[in-house]
Amino acid sequence: MVRAGITVAGLTEAAAAMADESGLDRVSLSALARQFGVKDASLYSHVRNLRELRVRIALLASEEMTAGIAAAVAGRAGKDALVAFADAYREYALAHPGRYAATQMRLEAEEVSGSVGFRRSVELTYGMLRAYGLTEPDLTDAGRLLRSTFHGYVHLELSGGFGHSRDVRESWSRSLDALHAVLENWPPRPDGST
């Protein structure tokens, strides 16, 4: 590739593509330098270190994924919104496994402070859950249930963890039916508060 014109955005896109192709753990500044035809040290004028590059991948991926989810849930509520949200989440993760892995990194508050993607993701999740009549702290609990279910399913699917002959898409659909039933019948709090 041409040496001139290296930008932070270009490095991030190239690193994200590398993560999708080879895995997030295989992304390195040395590999990117080879791809751009420059010495490793040249990249340090664009990013401080590998951690910053991986954070940038996570921020890019969160924006892409959230944009897809927002488009999918627009104008929907209840089960329709849940299914659209979940399907967009799963489709993104399966199509972009390295980028998706970056979204699961533990990020510091200052690293995501300007991120539209992460903030919008929370807003979309809570908006969808409010349609089920949930309020805090149930919103947080239900959000964690959804995230852990979606992530667990996608993680197992990406790693080939579903060995049974039943179609994984059918199981996914039934899982969403079950989540919808749980959200519609959210259990009361043990202390009786509402």
C-alpha positions in Angstrom: 0.0 0.0 0.0 1.0 3.6 -0.4 2.9 5.1 2.5 1.3 8.6 2.1 -2.1 9.3 3.5 -2.1 7.2 6.6 -4.8 8.5 8.9 -6.2 7.4 12.3 -9.5 6.6 10.6 -7.7 4.6 7.9 -5.7 2.7 10.5 -8.8 1.9 12.5 -10.7 0.6 9.4 -7.7 -1.5 8.4 -7.4 -2.9 12.0 -11.1 -3.6 12.1 -10.9 -5.5 8.8 -7.9 -7.4 10.2 -9.8 -8.2 13.4 -12.8 -9.6 11.4 -10.5 -11.7 9.2 -8.0 -13.0 11.7 -9.4 -12.2 15.2 -9.0 -9.2 17.5 -6.1 -10.8 19.3 -4.2 -11.1 16.0 -4.4 -7.3 15.4 -1.0 -5.8 16.0 0.8 -2.5 15.1 3.5 -4.6 13.3 1.0 -6.3 11.1 -0.6 -3.0 10.2 2.7 -1.4 9.5 3.5 -4.2 7.1 0.1 -3.8 5.4 0.7 -0.1 5.0 4.3 -0.6 3.9 5.8 1.5 6.7 7.9 0.9 9.8 6.1 0.2 13.1 7.4 3.5 14.6 5.5 5.4 11.8 2.2 4.3 13.3 2.9 5.8 16.7 2.3 9.3 15.3 -1.3 8.2 14.8 -2.0 6.0 17.8 -0.2 5.7 21.2 -0.3 2.0 21.5 -2.2 -1.2 20.7 -4.7 -0.6 23.4 -5.7 2.7 21.8 -6.1 1.0 18.4 -8.3 -1.7 19.9 -10.4 0.9 21.7 -10.8 2.7 18.4 -12.0 -0.5 16.8 -14.5 -0.9 19.6 -15.8 2.6 19.1 -16.1 2.2 15.4 -17.9 -1.2 15.8 -20.3 0.2 18.5 -21.3 3.0 16.1 -21.8 0.6 13.2 -23.7 -1.9 15.3 -25.9 0.6 17.0 -26.8 2.3 13.6 -28.0 -1.1 12.4 -30.0 -1.8 15.5 -31.5 1.7 15.4 -32.6 1.2 11.8 -34.1 -2.2 12.6 -36.1 -1.1 15.6 -37.4 2.2 14.2 -41.2 2.4 14.6 -41.4 -0.9 16.4 -42.4 -1.8 20.0 -42.8 -4.9 22.2 -41.9 -8.2 20.6 -41.4 -6.7 17.2 -38.7 -4.3 18.6 -37.1 -7.1 20.6 -36.8 -9.4 17.6 -35.6 -6.6 15.3 -33.0 -5.5 17.9 -31.8 -9.1 18.6 -31.6 -10.0 14.9 -29.6 -6.9 14.1 -27.3 -7.6 17.0 -26.7 -11.2 15.9 -26.3 -10.3 12.2 -23.6 -7.7 13.0 -21.7 -10.0 15.3 -21.7 -12.9 12.8 -20.7 -10.6 9.9 -18.0 -8.8 11.9 -16.7 -11.1 14.6 -13.5 -9.2 15.3 -15.2 -5.9 15.5 -17.9 -7.5 17.7 -15.2 -8.9 20.0 -13.8 -5.4 20.4 -17.2 -4.2 21.6 -17.0 -6.7 24.5 -13.7 -5.2 25.8 -13.9 -3.5 29.2 -13.5 0.1 28.4 -12.7 3.0 30.8 -15.2 5.8 31.1 -12.8 8.3 29.6 -12.3 6.0 26.6 -16.0 6.0 25.7 -17.0 9.5 26.9 -17.4 10.8 23.4 -18.8 7.7 21.9 -22.1 8.1 20.2 -22.4 4.3 19.6 -22.2 3.2 23.2 -24.5 5.9 24.5 -27.0 5.2 21.8 -26.9 1.5 22.5 -28.0 2.1 26.1 -30.7 4.5 24.9 -32.1 2.0 22.4 -32.0 -0.9 24.9 -33.8 1.1 27.6 -36.3 2.5 25.2 -37.2 -1.0 24.0 -37.5 -2.2 27.6 -39.6 0.7 28.7 -42.3 -0.5 26.2 -42.6 -3.5 28.5 -43.4 -1.2 31.4 -40.1 -1.6 33.2 -38.5 1.0 35.4 -35.2 1.1 37.3 -33.7 -1.0 38.7 -35.6 -3.6 36.5 -34.4 -1.8 33.4 -30.8 -2.5 34.3 -31.5 -6.0 35.3 -33.5 -6.7 32.1 -30.8 -5.0 30.0 -28.2 -7.3 31.6 -30.3 -10.3 30.8 -30.6 -9.4 27.2 -27.0 -8.6 26.8 -25.8 -11.8 28.4 -28.3 -13.9 26.4 -27.4 -12.2 23.1 -23.7 -12.3 23.7 -23.7 -15.9 25.0 -25.7 -17.1 22.0 -23.5 -15.3 19.5 -20.3 -16.3 21.2 -21.3 -20.0 21.1 -22.4 -19.7 17.5 -19.2 -18.1 16.4 -17.1 -20.7 18.2 -19.1 -23.6 16.8 -20.4 -24.4 20.2 -23.8 -25.6 19.0 -23.3 -29.2 17.9 -26.9 -30.4 17.9 -28.6 -30.9 14.5 -31.4 -28.4 15.3 -31.1 -25.3 13.2 -29.5 -22.5 15.3 -31.8 -19.9 13.8 -34.8 -21.9 15.0 -33.4 -22.0 18.5 -32.6 -18.3 18.3 -36.2 -17.5 17.4 -37.5 -19.6 20.2 -35.1 -17.9 22.6 -36.5 -14.6 21.6 -40.0 -15.9 22.2 -38.9 -16.9 25.7 -37.3 -13.5 26.4 -40.4 -11.7 25.2 -42.5 -13.9 27.6 -40.1 -13.1 30.5 -40.2 -9.3 29.8 -44.0 -9.3 29.6 -44.1 -11.2 32.9 -41.2 -9.5 34.7 -41.2 -10.8 38.3 -42.0 -8.4 41.1 -39.1 -7.2 43.3 -38.6 -9.3 46.5 -39.2 -6.2 48.7 -42.5 -5.5 47.0 -41.5 -2.1 45.6 -42.5 -1.0 42.2 
